[in-house]
Structures are given as structure tokens and as C-alpha cells.
């Protein structure tokens, strides 16, 4: 059975990249950076912390 965990959108702004993350536990949040690598690192770190601290189902 599949279960919604999170949604991630990547958007390109005029001078930066934006990642918009949505999850039940963390709500909606945005990350901005000048490079794709820096934004992706922010998203990975945040989601890793969120999922490691989530109670096991």
C-alpha cells in the first residue's frame, strides 16, 4: 500500500533556484539558493531529519 510522504517542487527564479517541500509532519517550507546543489542539499538534510525523527508506523 502506498502512502503520501512528501511533495517536492523545484522552481527557477530570476537569480536563484527555489525548492518547495510539503509534508504532513513539516507543513510547507521553501529553500532558496544560487545553485541546484545547494538547494538539493538543504532539502535532503531537512527531509532526512524529519523522517529519522518520525515515529515508526
N, C-alpha and C positions, 0 to 999 in steps of 0.2 A: 504494500500500500504506500502511495506517495503522500508526502506531507510538505506543505509550504514551509520553507526555511527562511529565505530572504529573496529580495529582488535588488539587482544592481543595474544602474543605468550609467553610461559614460556619455558626457556631452562635451562639445568643444566650444569654449568661449572665445572672445576676441583675443585674449592674451594668456589664457590658461585652459586646463582641462578640468572638468568637474565630474565627480562620481557622486551619484545619489543612491544611497542604500536605504532599504526599507525592510524591517523585520518586526515580528511581533514583540520580541523582547526589547529591542533597542529603538523602535519607532523609526522615524525618517531622519536621516542626517546627510550632510554634504561634506565632501572633501575637495579641496582645490589645490592645484599645483601647476608648475610650469612644464612638467614633463609627465608622460604617461607612467613611467616607472615610479615616480614619487607618489602619484595618486594611487596607483595599484598597491604599493607597499602600505599606504595608510589604510586602505580598505581591508587588505589581508590581515594586518595586525589587529584592527578593530573586530573583525568577524571571528578571528581566532580566539581572542579574549572572551567575546560573547558566547561562543559555543563551548569553550572549555569551562565556563562558569555556569552554564545551563544545567539544570537537573536532568538526569538520565530519564528517558521515557520508559 
